[in-house]
Amino acid sequence: MPLAEHQQAPDFSLPDAQGELRSLSSLLKQGRVLLYFYPKAMTPGCTVQACGLRDSNADLAALGVQVVGVSIDAPKRLAKFIEKEQLNFLLLGDEDHQVADAYAVWGPKKFMGKEYDGLHRISFLIEQDGKISKVFDQFKTSNHHQVVLDHLRQS
């Protein structure tokens, strides 16, 4: 089970696409964070999800939320993904999946009849006090951004 609403979000430091370390605590100084975990940069589902967030980023920012994506990709791959899809938000690399473990989003998965450990597609809305106010785990890659926006507009 991933972390739940009202729990304290674990702080972390991860490299961005340029290799610069970014911490959750420093990001929260600028406002709320939508921390979204996705399996792998430049794959079909992850691209659809990222582009939806890219296209909604101005609306999310207007609601006081900054988007931060986390995958197990190396910074070099993140940089390619950002450039290829013209992404307008921060991507962080969790190559050893320590942050994914801390958020309990790393674990058994099934794909095409095979079982393996991987990153689950789950997002956390984290308030400036570091508490998780919403866990998003019921969405499609194509409507993730809309599910988040609908929640923000209703709360």
DSSP file (Angstrom, degrees, kcal/mol; ACC not computed):
  #  RESIDUE AA STRUCTURE BP1 BP2  ACC     N-H-->O    O-->H-N    N-H-->O    O-->H-N    TCO  KAPPA ALPHA  PHI   PSI    X-CA   Y-CA   Z-CA
    1    1 A M              0   0    0      0, 0.0     3,-0.1     0, 0.0   104,-0.0   0.000 360.0 360.0 360.0 131.4    0.0    0.0    0.0
    2    2 A P        -     0   0    0      0, 0.0   102,-0.2     0, 0.0   103,-0.1  -0.223 360.0 -70.8 -68.7 168.3    1.3    3.4   -0.9
    3    3 A L        -     0   0    0    100,-1.6     2,-0.2     1,-0.1   100,-0.1  -0.213  59.5-129.1 -55.2 153.9    1.5    6.2    1.7
    4    4 A A    >   -     0   0    0      1,-0.1     3,-1.6    -3,-0.1   128,-0.3  -0.605  25.9 -77.7-109.7 166.6   -1.9    7.5    2.7
    5    5 A E  T 3  S+     0   0    0      1,-0.2   128,-0.2    -2,-0.2    -1,-0.1  -0.292 115.1  26.5 -58.8 146.2   -3.6   10.8    3.0
    6    6 A H  T 3  S+     0   0    0    126,-4.0    -1,-0.2     1,-0.3     2,-0.2   0.301  93.8 121.9  78.5  -5.0   -2.6   12.8    6.2
    7    7 A Q  S <  S-     0   0    0     -3,-1.6   125,-2.9   125,-0.2     2,-0.4  -0.524  73.6-102.5 -81.3 155.8    0.7   11.1    6.4
    8    8 A Q  B     -A  131   0A   0    123,-0.2   123,-0.2    -2,-0.2   122,-0.1  -0.628  35.9-124.8 -74.1 131.0    3.9   13.0    6.4
    9    9 A A        -     0   0    0    121,-3.4     2,-0.1    -2,-0.4    94,-0.1  -0.651  28.4-113.4 -77.4 128.7    5.6   12.8    3.0
   10   10 A P        -     0   0    0      0, 0.0     2,-0.1     0, 0.0    -1,-0.1  -0.405  29.6-125.7 -62.8 133.5    9.2   11.6    3.3
   11   11 A D        +     0   0    0     -2,-0.1     2,-0.3    13,-0.1    12,-0.0  -0.409  37.8 170.6 -73.6 158.2   11.8   14.2    2.4
   12   12 A F        -     0   0    0     -2,-0.1    12,-1.5     2,-0.1     2,-0.4  -0.976  32.1-137.8-158.4 165.0   14.3   13.3   -0.3
   13   13 A S  E     +B   23   0B   0     -2,-0.3    10,-0.2    10,-0.2     8,-0.1  -0.982  31.4 166.1-131.0 122.8   17.0   14.6   -2.5
   14   14 A L  E     -B   22   0B   0      8,-2.4     8,-2.9    -2,-0.4     2,-0.2  -0.955  37.4-103.5-133.8 152.5   17.1   13.4   -6.1
   15   15 A P  E     -B   21   0B   0      0, 0.0    78,-2.6     0, 0.0     6,-0.2  -0.528  30.6-145.7 -76.3 141.4   19.0   14.5   -9.3
   16   16 A D  B >   -C   92   0C   0      4,-2.1     3,-2.0    76,-0.2    76,-0.2  -0.198  45.8 -74.7 -88.0-170.0   17.0   16.5  -11.9
   17   17 A A  T 3  S+     0   0    0     74,-0.5    62,-0.3     1,-0.3    75,-0.1   0.718 136.2  48.4 -63.5 -21.4   17.7   16.2  -15.7
   18   18 A Q  T 3  S-     0   0    0      2,-0.2    -1,-0.3    60,-0.1     3,-0.1   0.395 120.8-107.4 -96.3   0.9   20.9   18.3  -15.3
   19   19 A G  S <  S+     0   0    0     -3,-2.0     2,-0.4     1,-0.3    -2,-0.1   0.496  73.2 141.9  86.5   3.4   22.1   16.2  -12.3
   20   20 A E        -     0   0    0      1,-0.1    -4,-2.1    -5,-0.1    -1,-0.3  -0.648  55.1-117.2 -80.7 131.9   21.4   18.9   -9.8
   21   21 A L  E     -B   15   0B   0     -2,-0.4     2,-0.4    -6,-0.2    -1,-0.1  -0.496  31.5-170.4 -72.2 133.5   20.0   17.6   -6.5
   22   22 A R  E     -B   14   0B   0     -8,-2.9    -8,-2.4    -2,-0.2     2,-0.3  -0.984   5.5-154.8-124.4 134.9   16.5   18.7   -5.6
   23   23 A S  E  >  -B   13   0B   0     -2,-0.4     4,-1.9   -10,-0.2   -10,-0.2  -0.819  21.5-131.8-110.3 150.8   14.8   18.1   -2.2
   24   24 A L  H  > S+     0   0    0    -12,-1.5     4,-2.6    -2,-0.3     5,-0.2   0.918 107.9  57.9 -61.7 -43.1   11.1   17.9   -1.5
   25   25 A S  H  > S+     0   0    0    -13,-0.3     4,-0.6     1,-0.2    -1,-0.2   0.880 108.2  45.4 -58.9 -38.8   11.6   20.3    1.5
   26   26 A S  H >4 S+     0   0    0      1,-0.2     3,-0.5     2,-0.2     4,-0.4   0.873 112.1  51.7 -73.2 -34.8   13.0   23.0   -0.8
   27   27 A L  H >< S+     0   0    0     -4,-1.9     3,-1.6     1,-0.2     4,-0.3   0.885 103.7  58.3 -66.0 -37.7   10.3   22.5   -3.5
   28   28 A L  H >< S+     0   0    0     -4,-2.6     3,-1.0     1,-0.3    -1,-0.2   0.718  91.0  70.3 -67.8 -19.4    7.6   22.8   -0.8
   29   29 A K  T << S+     0   0    0     -4,-0.6    -1,-0.3    -3,-0.5    -2,-0.2   0.752  99.9  49.7 -65.4 -22.0    8.9   26.3    0.0
   30   30 A Q  T <  S-     0   0    0     -3,-1.6     2,-0.3    -4,-0.4    -1,-0.2   0.474 127.1 -80.0 -95.1  -3.9    7.5   27.4   -3.4
   31   31 A G  S <  S-     0   0    0     -3,-1.0    -1,-0.3    -4,-0.3    34,-0.1  -0.844  73.0 -19.8 136.6-174.0    4.1   25.8   -2.9
   32   32 A R  E     -d   65   0C   0     32,-1.3    34,-2.4    -2,-0.3     2,-0.4  -0.274  58.6-141.8 -66.7 154.8    2.2   22.5   -3.0
   33   33 A V  E     -dE  66 126C   0     93,-2.3    93,-3.2    32,-0.2     2,-0.9  -0.976  11.7-153.6-124.5 130.7    3.7   19.7   -5.0
   34   34 A L  E     -dE  67 125C   0     32,-2.9    34,-2.6    -2,-0.4     2,-0.8  -0.899  22.1-165.5 -94.6 103.5    2.1   17.0   -7.2
   35   35 A L  E     -dE  68 124C   0     89,-2.9    89,-2.5    -2,-0.9     2,-0.5  -0.813   9.0-174.4 -94.0 108.0    4.6   14.3   -6.9
   36   36 A Y  E     -dE  69 123C   0     32,-2.6    34,-2.7    -2,-0.8     2,-0.4  -0.913  13.7-153.1-114.5 128.3    3.8   11.8   -9.6
   37   37 A F  E     +d   70   0C   0     85,-2.6    85,-0.4    -2,-0.5    34,-0.2  -0.799  18.3 176.0 -95.2 132.1    5.6    8.5  -10.0
   38   38 A Y        -     0   0    0     32,-2.3    34,-0.3    -2,-0.4     3,-0.1  -0.984  31.8-125.0-137.8 147.7    5.8    7.0  -13.5
   39   39 A P  S    S-     0   0    0      0, 0.0    33,-0.7     0, 0.0     2,-0.3   0.909  79.3  -6.7 -63.9 -49.5    7.5    3.8  -14.7
   40   40 A K    >   -     0   0    0     31,-0.1     3,-1.0    32,-0.1     6,-0.2  -0.952  64.9-115.7-158.8 129.5    9.8    4.9  -17.5
   41   41 A A  T 3  S+     0   0    0     -2,-0.3     6,-0.1     1,-0.2    37,-0.1  -0.281  96.8  19.2 -61.0 146.3   10.5    8.1  -19.6
   42   42 A M  T 3  S+     0   0    0      1,-0.3    -1,-0.2     2,-0.1     3,-0.0   0.708  90.1 125.3  65.6  25.8    9.7    8.0  -23.3
   43   43 A T  S <> S-     0   0    0     -3,-1.0     4,-2.5     1,-0.1    -1,-0.3  -0.799  73.4-105.9-105.5 158.5    7.4    5.0  -23.2
   44   44 A P  H  > S+     0   0    0      0, 0.0     4,-2.2     0, 0.0     5,-0.2   0.901 114.7  39.8 -53.8 -54.3    3.8    5.3  -24.6
   45   45 A G  H  > S+     0   0    0      1,-0.2     4,-2.3     2,-0.2     5,-0.2   0.901 117.2  49.2 -64.1 -40.7    1.8    5.6  -21.4
   46   46 A C  H  > S+     0   0    0     -6,-0.2     4,-2.5     1,-0.2    -1,-0.2   0.843 110.3  51.8 -68.2 -32.8    4.3    7.7  -19.6
   47   47 A T  H  X S+     0   0    0     -4,-2.5     4,-2.6     2,-0.2     5,-0.2   0.920 109.4  49.0 -69.1 -43.7    4.5   10.1  -22.5
   48   48 A V  H  X S+     0   0    0     -4,-2.2     4,-1.9    -5,-0.2    -2,-0.2   0.933 114.3  46.6 -59.5 -46.1    0.7   10.5  -22.7
   49   49 A Q  H  X S+     0   0    0     -4,-2.3     4,-2.0     1,-0.2    -2,-0.2   0.935 113.6  47.5 -63.0 -47.0    0.6   11.2  -18.9
   50   50 A A  H  X S+     0   0    0     -4,-2.5     4,-2.7     1,-0.2    -1,-0.2   0.890 110.8  51.2 -63.4 -40.2    3.5   13.7  -19.1
   51   51 A C  H  X S+     0   0    0     -4,-2.6     4,-2.5     2,-0.2    -1,-0.2   0.858 107.6  53.3 -68.5 -33.9    2.0   15.5  -22.0
   52   52 A G  H  X S+     0   0    0     -4,-1.9     4,-1.0    -5,-0.2    -1,-0.2   0.916 112.4  44.5 -63.5 -42.5   -1.4   15.9  -20.3
   53   53 A L  H  X S+     0   0    0     -4,-2.0     4,-0.6     2,-0.2     3,-0.3   0.889 111.6  53.8 -68.1 -38.9    0.4   17.4  -17.3
   54   54 A R  H >< S+     0   0    0     -4,-2.7     3,-1.0     1,-0.2     4,-0.4   0.940 110.1  46.7 -57.9 -47.6    2.5   19.6  -19.6
   55   55 A D  H 3< S+     0   0    0     -4,-2.5    -1,-0.2     1,-0.2    -2,-0.2   0.701 118.6  41.9 -71.8 -18.7   -0.7   20.9  -21.2
   56   56 A S  H 3X S+     0   0    0     -4,-1.0     4,-2.5    -3,-0.3     3,-0.3   0.366  83.5 103.2-104.0   1.9   -2.3   21.5  -17.9
   57   57 A N  H <X S+     0   0    0     -3,-1.0     4,-2.8    -4,-0.6     5,-0.2   0.853  78.3  52.4 -60.7 -37.5    0.7   22.9  -16.1
   58   58 A A  H  > S+     0   0    0     -4,-0.4     4,-2.1     2,-0.2    -1,-0.2   0.909 111.8  47.1 -64.6 -40.4   -0.5   26.6  -16.3
   59   59 A D  H  > S+     0   0    0     -3,-0.3     4,-1.0     2,-0.2    -2,-0.2   0.910 113.4  48.3 -65.8 -42.1   -3.8   25.6  -14.7
   60   60 A L  H ><>S+     0   0    0     -4,-2.5     5,-2.3     1,-0.2     3,-0.6   0.919 111.3  49.8 -64.0 -43.5   -2.1   23.6  -12.0
   61   61 A A  H ><5S+     0   0    0     -4,-2.8     3,-2.0     1,-0.2    -1,-0.2   0.888 105.8  56.6 -62.4 -39.3    0.3   26.5  -11.3
   62   62 A A  H 3<5S+     0   0    0     -4,-2.1    -1,-0.2     1,-0.3    -2,-0.2   0.775 105.7  52.3 -63.5 -25.2   -2.7   28.9  -11.0
   63   63 A L  T <<5S-     0   0    0     -4,-1.0    -1,-0.3    -3,-0.6    -2,-0.2   0.272 126.6-103.6 -93.1   9.8   -4.0   26.6   -8.3
   64   64 A G  T < 5S+     0   0    0     -3,-2.0   -32,-1.3     1,-0.2     2,-0.4   0.755  80.0 127.8  79.8  26.2   -0.7   26.7   -6.5
   65   65 A V  E   < -d   32   0C   0     -5,-2.3     2,-0.4    -8,-0.1    -1,-0.2  -0.958  42.2-159.1-121.7 131.3    0.6   23.3   -7.5
   66   66 A Q  E     -d   33   0C   0    -34,-2.4   -32,-2.9    -2,-0.4     2,-0.4  -0.901  20.0-131.0-105.8 138.2    4.0   22.5   -9.0
   67   67 A V  E     +d   34   0C   0     -2,-0.4    23,-1.1   -34,-0.2     2,-0.4  -0.719  25.4 178.2 -90.9 132.4    4.3   19.2  -10.9
   68   68 A V  E     -df  35  90C   0    -34,-2.6   -32,-2.6    -2,-0.4     2,-0.3  -0.965  11.5-158.1-135.5 117.6    7.3   17.0  -10.1
   69   69 A G  E     -df  36  91C   0     21,-2.8    23,-3.0    -2,-0.4     2,-0.4  -0.760   5.3-165.6 -97.2 142.0    7.7   13.6  -11.9
   70   70 A V  E     +df  37  92C   0    -34,-2.7   -32,-2.3    -2,-0.3     2,-0.3  -0.993  18.2 151.6-129.0 128.4    9.8   10.8  -10.5
   71   71 A S  E     - f   0  93C   0     21,-1.9    23,-3.5    -2,-0.4   -31,-0.1  -0.842  55.7-104.7-138.9 178.6   11.0    7.7  -12.4
   72   72 A I  S    S+     0   0    0    -33,-0.7    21,-0.1   -34,-0.3     2,-0.1   0.197  79.2 123.2 -92.6  17.7   13.9    5.3  -12.1
   73   73 A D        -     0   0    0     19,-0.3    22,-0.2     1,-0.1    -2,-0.2  -0.420  66.9-110.2 -78.3 152.8   15.5    6.9  -15.2
   74   74 A A    >>  -     0   0    0     -2,-0.1     4,-2.0    20,-0.1     3,-0.7  -0.461  33.6-107.3 -74.5 153.5   19.0    8.4  -15.2
   75   75 A P  H 3> S+     0   0    0      0, 0.0     4,-2.5     0, 0.0     5,-0.2   0.847 118.7  59.3 -51.5 -38.0   19.2   12.2  -15.5
   76   76 A K  H 3> S+     0   0    0      1,-0.2     4,-1.7     2,-0.2     5,-0.1   0.904 107.2  45.4 -60.1 -42.2   20.5   11.9  -19.2
   77   77 A R  H <> S+     0   0    0     -3,-0.7     4,-2.3     2,-0.2    -1,-0.2   0.881 110.6  54.2 -68.9 -38.0   17.3   10.1  -20.2
   78   78 A L  H  X S+     0   0    0     -4,-2.0     4,-2.7     1,-0.2    -2,-0.2   0.912 106.2  52.7 -60.5 -42.2   15.1   12.6  -18.3
   79   79 A A  H  X S+     0   0    0     -4,-2.5     4,-2.3   -62,-0.3    -1,-0.2   0.898 109.6  48.5 -61.1 -41.5   16.8   15.4  -20.3
   80   80 A K  H  X S+     0   0    0     -4,-1.7     4,-3.0     2,-0.2    -1,-0.2   0.906 111.4  50.1 -64.1 -41.9   16.0   13.7  -23.5
   81   81 A F  H  X S+     0   0    0     -4,-2.3     4,-2.4     2,-0.2     6,-0.3   0.922 111.3  48.4 -62.8 -45.9   12.3   13.2  -22.4
   82   82 A I  H  X>S+     0   0    0     -4,-2.7     5,-1.6     1,-0.2     4,-0.8   0.929 116.2  43.6 -60.3 -46.3   12.0   16.8  -21.5
   83   83 A E  H  <5S+     0   0    0     -4,-2.3     3,-0.5    -5,-0.2    -2,-0.2   0.934 114.4  48.5 -66.7 -46.5   13.5   18.0  -24.8
   84   84 A K  H  <5S+     0   0    0     -4,-3.0    -2,-0.2     1,-0.2    -1,-0.2   0.898 124.4  29.9 -62.0 -42.7   11.5   15.6  -26.9
   85   85 A E  H  <5S-     0   0    0     -4,-2.4    -1,-0.2    -5,-0.2    -2,-0.2   0.351 102.6-125.0-101.7   5.0    8.1   16.3  -25.4
   86   86 A Q  T  <5 -     0   0    0     -4,-0.8    -3,-0.2    -3,-0.5     2,-0.2   0.915  39.0-168.7  51.1  49.1    8.9   20.0  -24.4
   87   87 A L      < -     0   0    0     -5,-1.6    -1,-0.2    -6,-0.3     4,-0.1  -0.459  17.7-159.7 -73.3 141.0    7.9   19.2  -20.8
   88   88 A N        +     0   0    0     -2,-0.2     2,-0.3     2,-0.1   -21,-0.1  -0.109  63.3  66.8-115.4  32.9    7.6   22.3  -18.6
   89   89 A F  S    S-     0   0    0    -23,-0.1     2,-0.2    -7,-0.0   -21,-0.1  -0.930  88.5 -79.1-146.8 170.7    8.0   20.8  -15.2
   90   90 A L  E     - f   0  68C   0    -23,-1.1   -21,-2.8    -2,-0.3     2,-0.4  -0.495  34.5-167.1 -78.6 134.7   10.7   19.1  -13.1
   91   91 A L  E     - f   0  69C   0     -2,-0.2   -74,-0.5   -23,-0.2     2,-0.4  -0.977   7.0-163.9-118.3 137.9   11.6   15.4  -13.6
   92   92 A L  E     -Cf  16  70C   0    -23,-3.0   -21,-1.9    -2,-0.4     2,-0.5  -0.929  14.2-132.0-123.6 146.4   13.7   13.6  -11.0
   93   93 A G  E     + f   0  71C   0    -78,-2.6     2,-0.4    -2,-0.4   -21,-0.2  -0.863  18.7 179.5-103.6 123.5   15.7   10.3  -11.3
   94   94 A D    >   +     0   0    0    -23,-3.5     3,-2.2    -2,-0.5     6,-0.2  -0.584  14.9 166.0-115.9  64.1   15.3    7.7   -8.6
   95   95 A E  T 3  S+     0   0    0     -2,-0.4    -1,-0.2     1,-0.3   -23,-0.1   0.792  77.1  40.9 -58.8 -34.1   17.6    5.1  -10.1
   96   96 A D  T 3  S-     0   0    0     -3,-0.1    -1,-0.3     0, 0.0   -24,-0.1   0.297 105.9-128.6 -96.5  10.9   18.0    3.0   -7.0
   97   97 A H    <>  +     0   0    0     -3,-2.2     4,-1.9   -26,-0.1    -2,-0.1   0.704  64.4 137.1  48.2  31.4   14.2    3.4   -6.2
   98   98 A Q  H  > S+     0   0    0      2,-0.2     4,-2.1     1,-0.2    -1,-0.1   0.894  74.3  44.9 -68.2 -39.5   14.9    4.5   -2.6
   99   99 A V  H  > S+     0   0    0      2,-0.2     4,-2.0     1,-0.2     5,-0.2   0.913 111.6  52.7 -70.9 -41.4   12.3    7.3   -2.8
  100  100 A A  H  4>S+     0   0    0      1,-0.2     5,-2.8     2,-0.2     6,-0.7   0.895 110.3  49.3 -58.2 -39.8    9.8    4.9   -4.5
  101  101 A D  H ><5S+     0   0    0     -4,-1.9     3,-1.2     3,-0.2    -1,-0.2   0.920 108.0  53.1 -63.8 -43.7   10.4    2.5   -1.6
  102  102 A A  H 3<5S+     0   0    0     -4,-2.1    -2,-0.2     1,-0.3    -1,-0.2   0.831 113.9  42.3 -62.3 -32.4    9.9    5.3    0.9
  103  103 A Y  T 3<5S-     0   0    0     -4,-2.0  -100,-1.6    -5,-0.1    -1,-0.3   0.398 111.6-124.1 -93.0   1.0    6.5    6.2   -0.7
  104  104 A A  T < 5S+     0   0    0     -3,-1.2    -3,-0.2    -4,-0.3    -2,-0.1   0.869  77.1 121.1  58.0  41.4    5.7    2.4   -1.0
  105  105 A V      < +     0   0    0     -5,-2.8    15,-3.4    -6,-0.1     2,-0.5   0.263  49.0  87.4-113.6   8.5    5.1    2.7   -4.8
  106  106 A W  E     +H  119   0D   0     -6,-0.7    13,-0.2    13,-0.2    11,-0.1  -0.927  62.0  89.0-106.8 129.9    7.8    0.1   -5.8
  107  107 A G  E     -H  118   0D   0     11,-2.5    11,-2.8    -2,-0.5     9,-0.1  -0.992  70.0 -12.9 172.0-167.3    6.8   -3.5   -5.9
  108  108 A P  E     +H  117   0D   0      0, 0.0     2,-0.3     0, 0.0     9,-0.2  -0.249  55.2 173.4 -61.9 137.6    5.4   -6.5   -7.8
  109  109 A K  E     -H  116   0D   0      7,-2.9     7,-2.1     2,-0.0     2,-0.4  -0.938  21.6-142.1-137.4 159.3    3.8   -5.7  -11.2
  110  110 A K  E     +H  115   0D   0     -2,-0.3     2,-0.3     5,-0.2     5,-0.2  -0.988  21.8 167.7-124.5 137.4    2.4   -7.8  -14.0
  111  111 A F  E >  S-H  114   0D   0      3,-2.4     3,-2.0    -2,-0.4    -2,-0.0  -0.919  71.0 -16.4-150.1 122.4    2.7   -7.0  -17.7
  112  112 A M  T 3  S-     0   0    0     -2,-0.3     3,-0.1     1,-0.3    -1,-0.0   0.879 128.6 -49.9  51.0  44.6    1.9   -9.4  -20.6
  113  113 A G  T 3  S+     0   0    0      1,-0.2     2,-0.4     0, 0.0    -1,-0.3   0.398 115.4 112.8  81.6  -3.8    2.0  -12.4  -18.3
  114  114 A K  E <   -H  111   0D   0     -3,-2.0    -3,-2.4     2,-0.0     2,-0.4  -0.801  54.4-147.5-104.0 145.2    5.3  -11.6  -16.7
  115  115 A E  E     +H  110   0D   0     -2,-0.4     2,-0.3    -5,-0.2    -5,-0.2  -0.909  31.8 143.8-109.6 139.7    5.8  -10.6  -13.0
  116  116 A Y  E     -H  109   0D   0     -7,-2.1    -7,-2.9    -2,-0.4     2,-0.4  -0.970  50.2 -94.2-160.9 165.0    8.5   -8.2  -12.0
  117  117 A D  E     +H  108   0D   0     -2,-0.3     2,-0.3    -9,-0.2   -11,-0.0  -0.751  58.3 140.3 -88.3 137.7    9.2   -5.4   -9.5
  118  118 A G  E     -H  107   0D   0    -11,-2.8   -11,-2.5    -2,-0.4     2,-0.5  -0.935  52.6 -68.7-161.4-177.2    8.6   -2.0  -10.8
  119  119 A L  E     -H  106   0D   0     -2,-0.3     2,-0.3   -13,-0.2   -13,-0.2  -0.724  43.4-138.6 -89.2 127.2    7.3    1.5  -10.2
  120  120 A H        -     0   0    0    -15,-3.4     2,-1.4    -2,-0.5   -83,-0.1  -0.642  21.5-115.1 -86.7 144.4    3.6    1.9   -9.7
  121  121 A R        +     0   0    0     -2,-0.3     2,-0.3    16,-0.1   -83,-0.2  -0.630  62.3 138.8 -83.3  90.5    1.9    4.9  -11.3
  122  122 A I        -     0   0    0     -2,-1.4   -85,-2.6   -85,-0.4     2,-0.3  -0.985  35.1-154.8-136.9 143.5    0.7    6.8   -8.3
  123  123 A S  E     -EG  36 136C   0     13,-2.4    13,-3.1    -2,-0.3     2,-0.4  -0.914   1.4-156.8-123.0 149.7    0.6   10.5   -7.5
  124  124 A F  E     -EG  35 135C   0    -89,-2.5   -89,-2.9    -2,-0.3     2,-0.7  -0.989  10.2-147.8-126.4 129.1    0.7   12.4   -4.2
  125  125 A L  E     -EG  34 134C   0      9,-2.9     8,-2.9    -2,-0.4     9,-1.2  -0.881  24.6-165.1 -92.6 117.4   -0.6   15.9   -3.6
  126  126 A I  E     -EG  33 132C   0    -93,-3.2   -93,-2.3    -2,-0.7     6,-0.2  -0.913   8.3-141.5-113.2 125.3    1.7   17.3   -0.9
  127  127 A E    >   -     0   0    0      4,-2.9     3,-2.4    -2,-0.5   -99,-0.1  -0.284  33.2 -99.4 -77.9 166.6    0.8   20.4    1.1
  128  128 A Q  T 3  S+     0   0    0      1,-0.3    -1,-0.1     2,-0.1   -97,-0.1   0.726 122.7  61.8 -62.8 -21.8    3.4   23.0    2.1
  129  129 A D  T 3  S-     0   0    0      2,-0.1    -1,-0.3     1,-0.0     3,-0.1   0.447 120.5-108.8 -82.2   1.5    3.5   21.5    5.6
  130  130 A G  S <  S+     0   0    0     -3,-2.4  -121,-3.4     1,-0.3     2,-0.3   0.475  76.5 131.9  88.3   2.2    4.7   18.2    4.1
  131  131 A K  B     -A    8   0A   0   -123,-0.2    -4,-2.9     1,-0.0     2,-0.6  -0.663  61.3-119.0 -89.8 144.5    1.5   16.3    4.7
  132  132 A I  E     +G  126   0C   0   -125,-2.9  -126,-4.0    -2,-0.3    -6,-0.2  -0.705  30.8 177.6 -80.3 121.3   -0.1   14.3    1.9
  133  133 A S  E     +     0   0C   0     -8,-2.9     2,-0.3    -2,-0.6    -1,-0.2   0.680  66.4  15.3 -98.8 -20.2   -3.6   15.7    1.2
  134  134 A K  E     -G  125   0C   0     -9,-1.2    -9,-2.9  -130,-0.1     2,-0.5  -0.973  56.6-155.0-156.0 138.4   -4.5   13.4   -1.7
  135  135 A V  E     -G  124   0C   0     -2,-0.3     2,-0.7   -11,-0.2   -11,-0.2  -0.971  13.5-158.0-112.1 124.7   -3.4   10.1   -3.2
  136  136 A F  E     +G  123   0C   0    -13,-3.1   -13,-2.4    -2,-0.5     3,-0.1  -0.898  38.7 135.1-104.5 110.7   -4.2    9.6   -6.9
  137  137 A D        +     0   0    0     -2,-0.7     2,-0.6   -15,-0.2    -1,-0.1   0.345  55.0  74.6-134.1   2.5   -4.2    6.0   -7.8
  138  138 A Q  S    S+     0   0    0      6,-0.1     2,-0.3     2,-0.0    -1,-0.1  -0.812  73.2  93.7-119.1  89.4   -7.4    5.6   -9.9
  139  139 A F        -     0   0    0     -2,-0.6     2,-0.3    -3,-0.1     5,-0.1  -0.977  65.1-115.3-163.1 165.2   -6.8    7.2  -13.3
  140  140 A K    >>  -     0   0    0     -2,-0.3     4,-1.1     1,-0.1     3,-1.0  -0.737  35.1-113.1-101.4 158.9   -5.8    6.5  -16.8
  141  141 A T  T 34 S+     0   0    0     -2,-0.3     4,-0.3     1,-0.2     3,-0.3   0.856 118.1  55.0 -59.2 -31.6   -2.6    8.0  -18.3
  142  142 A S  T 34 S+     0   0    0      1,-0.2    -1,-0.2     2,-0.1     4,-0.1   0.714 117.7  31.2 -76.7 -20.2   -4.8   10.0  -20.6
  143  143 A N  T <> S+     0   0    0     -3,-1.0     4,-2.5     2,-0.1     5,-0.2   0.335  83.1 106.5-120.7   8.4   -6.9   11.6  -17.9
  144  144 A H  H  X S+     0   0    0     -4,-1.1     4,-2.3    -3,-0.3     5,-0.2   0.927  83.2  50.0 -51.8 -50.5   -4.5   11.9  -14.9
  145  145 A H  H  > S+     0   0    0     -4,-0.3     4,-2.6     1,-0.2    -1,-0.2   0.877 111.6  48.7 -58.2 -38.8   -4.2   15.7  -15.3
  146  146 A Q  H  > S+     0   0    0     -3,-0.2     4,-2.9     2,-0.2    -1,-0.2   0.883 108.4  52.7 -71.5 -38.2   -8.0   16.1  -15.4
  147  147 A V  H  X S+     0   0    0     -4,-2.5     4,-2.0     2,-0.2    -2,-0.2   0.914 112.7  46.1 -60.6 -43.2   -8.5   13.9  -12.3
  148  148 A V  H  X S+     0   0    0     -4,-2.3     4,-2.5    -5,-0.2    -2,-0.2   0.944 113.7  47.6 -65.6 -48.3   -6.0   16.1  -10.5
  149  149 A L  H  X S+     0   0    0     -4,-2.6     4,-2.6     1,-0.2     5,-0.2   0.917 110.5  52.0 -59.2 -44.4   -7.5   19.4  -11.7
  150  150 A D  H  X S+     0   0    0     -4,-2.9     4,-1.4     1,-0.2    -1,-0.2   0.918 111.0  48.0 -59.8 -43.4  -11.0   18.2  -10.8
  151  151 A H  H  X S+     0   0    0     -4,-2.0     4,-1.2    -5,-0.2     3,-0.3   0.936 112.3  48.5 -61.6 -46.7   -9.9   17.4   -7.3
  152  152 A L  H  < S+     0   0    0     -4,-2.5     3,-0.2     1,-0.2    -2,-0.2   0.879 111.4  49.4 -63.5 -38.3   -8.1   20.8   -6.9
  153  153 A R  H  < S+     0   0    0     -4,-2.6    -1,-0.2     1,-0.2    -2,-0.2   0.762 113.2  47.2 -74.0 -23.9  -11.1   22.7   -8.1
  154  154 A Q  H  <        0   0    0     -4,-1.4    -1,-0.2    -3,-0.3    -2,-0.2   0.625 360.0 360.0 -90.8 -14.6  -13.5   20.9   -5.8
  155  155 A S     <        0   0    0     -4,-1.2    -1,-0.2    -3,-0.2    -2,-0.2   0.472 360.0 360.0 -98.9 360.0  -11.4   21.2   -2.7
